[in-house]
Amino acid sequence: MLRLCASLLAALSASAAEPVSLRLGYFPNLTHVTALAARQLEREGQDWTGGRLPEGSKVEWFAYNAGPSAVEALFAGSIDATFIGPSPLLSGHVRTQGKGLRLLLPIAYGGNALVARPGFAPNVPADFKGRRIGTPQLGNTQDVDTRAWLASGGLKVTLRGGDAHVLPMANPELLQLFAQGKIDAVWTVEPWVTRLTSEFGGAIVHRRDDALITVFAASSRSLERSARKDALLKVAAAFLALRDRLEADPALKLRLVRAALAAELRSEPPPEAALRESLGRIRLAAPAADAAARRRDLAEHLTHSLRDARSAGILRDVLPVDSLLEDLVDDPSPR
């Protein structure tokens, strides 16, 4: 019996030390600030994520424009986990009857807004009747927010038209159409919000500073394998440590993110003042003194997003979010 136990422990130890390859998704948005900083540290020779895994392990990153594409990649097995907004995550949750996805960490709140073009000064949803509003992708978090907000003001908005026209497309295209005056407003995330206001004269009409905007989530399939699950949990812990480092050193956060955006978008680094303004609109998820309260808060945010998606016509059903939070990583308050 002792020999059997020793053999099992040896096997488990060997399994835990096996190298693993992880594929992670992210978007080149400031609401994914932790991913951007980790990527930039890698460019500078500091392997923030892979360095916490067994020797020989590898972490690969894949960029997406918005959440629905990342969810499809999770389901296809192209990636193991991704930074993502709540709405596409919840769509995948409902689609798989709560079996396909798991939220590991909340990442950020705020950092998104509805921006109107110069010469158009709306105050309420009804002012958008007959207008054109751009969003990053059909079914992404800002797309759902847009449709739900318009519906809250009595406008009927369908996937193909209605009282107002919601036009989903990539952020660079939205920027171009906004500059040309071909759309009346854009609901998007940072740094695009600041670019729309500072470079093209847009005005913020509506923002949700306390809304959950980004989480880190994995496919259930990836979590079923013990070695891969262990690696994902270690990477999640690395993101928590990086969050703490960035919060303690705002100058470092600004430098890393500025360099990362330049590399990701293959452009000149954004001006420091504009970037500082953008980052000021984003609140990273704080450590939790009360784990139960943290879980309840996340469940409330997610349930609210589910209802918005249903009222927006993106989802037909709502589903309890309990299973989505089964693998939530502990994030204790610093001692």
Buried (B, 14 or more C-beta within 10 A) or exposed (E): EEEEEEEEEEEEEEEEEEEBBBBBBBBBBBBBBBBBBBBBBBEEEEBBBBEBBBEEBEBEBBBBBBBBBBBBBBBEEEBBBBBBBBBBBBBBBBBBEBEBBBBBBBBBBBBBBBBBBEEBEBEEBEBBBEBBBBBBBBBBBBBBBBBBBBBEBEBEBEEEEBBBBBBBBEBEBBBEBBBEEEBBBBBBBBBBBBBBBBBBBBBBBBBBEEBBBBBBBBBBBBBEEEBBBBBBBBBBBBBBEBBEBBEEEEEEBBBBBBBBBBBBBEEEBBEEEBBBBBBEBBBBBBBBEEEEEBBEBBBEBBBBBBEBBBBBBBBEEEBEBEBBBEBBBEBEEEE
